[in-house]
Amino acid sequence: MPHKEKKAKALRYMLGWAPQVQESGTRMEPNLQTLPIGEDAPQLVNAVIEVPVGSRNKYEYEPILGVIMRDRVLPGAVRYPTDYGFVPSTLTDRGDALDIVVAAYDPAFPGCVVRARPIGALHITDSKGEEHNVLAVPDDDPRFAEISALEDLPKENLREIEQFFEVYKRLEGDEEAQIRGWQGFDDTQELIRECMQAYARA
């Protein structure tokens, strides 16, 4: 039995979960990863929030079960400086959806879908290779209406995000974690397009 199937079976047993069945007998298994990215992508994308701003809990979406589970508690005193999640209908070189961090004054909740405007992306390398975290602002919050590029945010906000990822990865034992810098608006748009195309081909 493949590893993912074993994991799903164990999780279903642990949670006492069984898939819902329609009257026709068809299984209903929601999958947030296959939600549409949005008609206006890459300028405006759907962001599925897994972890709300200010949390030490690392929640992760489990697509096989269609639930969000607490994977672990972050070490030390680090807390997420933004809402954190993924962009549905995308695929990265690591084999999962594109990560996204969404600036927030108030926390969303795990599983919430936020319409967000990407303005840049943080490039990171670690023991697993390259990683990009798209930085976006919520489109429905007028307090972010004038934010359209990295330069519109205080440098302190960008540095806080950099420090968060570097510190928490190192606290979890990844000594190879390094911040490579920020990608601007145009490069981020192209990154999202590439991940959309990779998903469509998969």
C-alpha positions as CSV (number, residue, x, y, z in Angstrom):
1,M,0.0,0.0,0.0
2,P,1.5,3.4,-1.0
3,H,2.6,5.7,1.8
4,K,-0.1,8.3,1.2
5,E,-2.8,5.6,1.3
6,K,-1.4,4.2,4.5
7,K,-1.3,7.8,6.0
8,A,-4.9,8.4,4.9
9,K,-6.1,5.2,6.4
10,A,-4.4,5.9,9.7
11,L,-5.8,9.4,9.8
12,R,-9.3,8.2,9.0
13,Y,-9.1,5.7,11.8
14,M,-7.8,8.3,14.2
15,L,-10.5,10.8,13.3
16,G,-13.3,8.3,13.0
17,W,-13.8,9.9,9.6
18,A,-15.8,8.3,6.7
19,P,-16.4,10.0,3.3
20,Q,-19.8,11.4,2.7
21,V,-21.9,9.6,0.1
22,Q,-24.5,11.1,-2.1
23,E,-27.8,9.3,-2.8
24,S,-26.3,8.2,-6.1
25,G,-23.5,6.5,-4.2
26,T,-20.9,9.0,-5.4
27,R,-18.3,9.9,-2.7
28,M,-18.1,13.6,-1.8
29,E,-14.6,14.5,-0.9
30,P,-13.9,18.2,-0.9
31,N,-10.4,19.2,-2.0
32,L,-9.3,22.8,-1.4
33,Q,-6.2,22.3,-3.5
34,T,-8.4,22.0,-6.6
35,L,-10.4,25.1,-6.0
36,P,-10.2,27.6,-9.0
37,I,-7.4,30.0,-8.6
38,G,-9.6,32.8,-9.8
39,E,-10.6,34.3,-13.1
40,D,-8.3,37.3,-12.7
41,A,-5.1,35.3,-11.8
42,P,-2.3,36.0,-11.5
43,Q,-3.2,39.7,-10.6
44,L,-5.9,38.5,-8.2
45,V,-5.8,35.0,-6.7
46,N,-7.7,32.8,-4.2
47,A,-5.6,32.1,-1.1
48,V,-6.6,29.2,1.1
49,I,-5.5,30.1,4.6
50,E,-4.1,27.4,6.7
51,V,-2.5,29.4,9.6
52,P,-3.8,32.7,10.9
53,V,-1.6,35.6,11.7
54,G,-0.2,35.5,15.3
55,S,-0.5,31.7,15.6
56,R,2.3,29.3,16.8
57,N,0.2,26.3,15.6
58,K,1.2,25.0,12.2
59,Y,-1.9,23.8,10.5
60,E,-1.8,21.9,7.2
61,Y,-4.4,20.9,4.8
62,E,-4.8,17.2,4.3
63,P,-6.3,16.8,0.8
64,I,-6.9,13.0,1.1
65,L,-9.3,13.6,4.0
66,G,-10.4,17.1,3.1
67,V,-9.6,18.5,6.5
68,I,-7.1,20.9,8.1
69,M,-5.1,19.3,10.8
70,R,-2.6,20.7,13.4
71,D,0.7,19.4,12.2
72,R,2.8,20.8,15.0
73,V,3.5,23.7,17.3
74,L,6.4,26.0,16.2
75,P,9.4,25.9,18.4
76,G,10.6,28.9,20.5
77,A,8.5,32.1,20.6
78,V,8.0,32.5,16.8
79,R,4.6,33.3,15.5
80,Y,3.3,33.7,12.0
81,P,3.6,37.4,11.0
82,T,0.9,37.1,8.3
83,D,-1.9,34.7,7.4
84,Y,-0.3,31.7,5.7
85,G,-1.6,29.2,3.2
86,F,-1.5,28.1,-0.5
87,V,-2.8,29.1,-3.9
88,P,-5.2,26.4,-5.2
89,S,-4.8,25.0,-8.7
90,T,-1.0,25.5,-8.7
91,L,1.9,23.1,-8.6
92,T,5.5,23.8,-7.6
93,D,8.7,21.9,-8.3
94,R,8.4,20.4,-4.8
95,G,5.1,18.8,-5.8
96,D,2.7,20.8,-3.8
97,A,0.7,24.0,-4.2
98,L,2.4,27.4,-4.2
99,D,2.7,28.9,-0.7
100,I,1.3,32.4,0.0
101,V,1.5,34.8,2.9
102,V,-1.3,37.4,3.1
103,A,-0.8,40.6,5.1
104,A,-3.4,40.9,7.8
105,Y,-4.5,43.2,10.7
106,D,-6.9,40.5,12.0
107,P,-6.5,36.7,11.7
108,A,-8.6,34.7,9.2
109,F,-9.3,31.1,10.2
110,P,-8.0,27.8,8.8
111,G,-9.8,26.9,5.6
112,C,-10.9,30.5,4.9
113,V,-10.5,31.6,1.2
114,V,-9.2,35.1,0.8
115,R,-9.1,37.0,-2.4
116,A,-5.6,38.4,-2.5
117,R,-3.4,40.6,-4.7
118,P,0.2,39.3,-5.1
119,I,2.8,42.0,-4.8
120,G,6.0,40.0,-4.5
121,A,7.6,36.7,-3.4
122,L,10.2,35.6,-0.9
123,H,12.9,33.3,-2.3
124,I,14.2,30.8,0.2
125,T,16.6,27.8,-0.1
126,D,16.7,25.0,2.5
127,S,17.7,21.4,2.8
128,K,14.8,20.5,0.4
129,G,15.8,22.9,-2.3
130,E,14.2,26.1,-3.5
131,E,11.0,27.6,-2.1
132,H,8.9,30.7,-2.9
133,N,6.4,32.3,-0.7
134,V,4.1,34.7,-2.5
135,L,3.4,37.9,-0.5
136,A,-0.1,39.3,-1.1
137,V,-2.6,41.8,0.4
138,P,-6.3,41.1,0.9
139,D,-8.3,42.6,-1.9
140,D,-11.4,43.2,0.3
141,D,-9.6,45.3,3.0
142,P,-9.5,49.0,2.1
143,R,-6.6,49.5,4.4
144,F,-4.5,47.8,1.8
145,A,-6.0,49.5,-1.2
146,E,-2.9,51.6,-1.9
147,I,-0.5,48.6,-1.6
148,S,0.5,47.3,-5.1
149,A,4.2,46.6,-4.8
150,L,6.8,45.6,-2.2
151,E,8.0,49.2,-2.1
152,D,4.6,50.2,-0.7
153,L,5.2,48.3,2.5
154,P,7.6,49.3,5.3
155,K,10.9,47.6,5.1
156,E,10.4,46.4,8.7
157,N,7.4,44.3,7.6
158,L,9.4,42.6,4.9
159,R,12.3,42.0,7.3
160,E,9.9,40.5,9.9
161,I,8.7,38.0,7.3
162,E,12.3,37.1,6.3
163,Q,13.3,36.6,10.0
164,F,10.2,34.4,10.7
165,F,11.0,31.9,8.0
166,E,14.7,31.8,8.6
167,V,14.4,31.5,12.4
168,Y,11.6,28.9,12.5
169,K,13.3,26.7,9.9
170,R,16.6,26.8,11.8
171,L,14.8,26.1,15.1
172,E,13.3,23.0,13.5
173,G,16.8,21.8,12.6
174,D,17.3,23.0,9.0
175,E,20.7,24.6,9.1
176,E,20.7,25.1,5.4
177,A,17.8,27.6,5.4
178,Q,18.8,30.9,3.8
179,I,16.8,33.9,2.6
180,R,17.8,34.6,-1.0
181,G,15.8,37.8,-1.3
182,W,12.5,39.2,-2.7
183,Q,11.1,38.9,-6.2
184,G,9.2,41.9,-7.6
185,F,5.8,42.1,-9.0
186,D,6.5,41.0,-12.6
187,D,8.6,38.0,-11.6
188,T,6.0,37.0,-9.1
189,Q,3.3,37.2,-11.8
190,E,5.4,34.9,-14.0
191,L,6.0,32.5,-11.0
192,I,2.3,32.1,-10.5
193,R,1.7,31.6,-14.2
194,E,4.3,28.9,-14.3
195,C,2.7,27.1,-11.3
196,M,-0.7,27.4,-12.9
197,Q,0.6,25.8,-16.1
198,A,2.4,23.1,-14.2
199,Y,-0.9,22.2,-12.4
200,A,-2.8,22.2,-15.7
201,R,-0.3,19.8,-17.2
202,A,-0.3,17.4,-14.2
